[in-house]
Amino acid sequence: MGAILDVTEMLKEPEGMAIAAVVIAAGYFFVKWVFAEHEDDE
């Protein structure tokens, strides 16, 4: 629970928003890469 409160406090600051955007984008591209169709799959 304390970690959630720390994250919400971080998001109130501009640098916290920037870090959150980078983490979300990295997570999005990682998931997109994991679930991508590969040519060598049969």
Helices and strands as residue ranges (DSSP letters): H 2-11, H 14-34
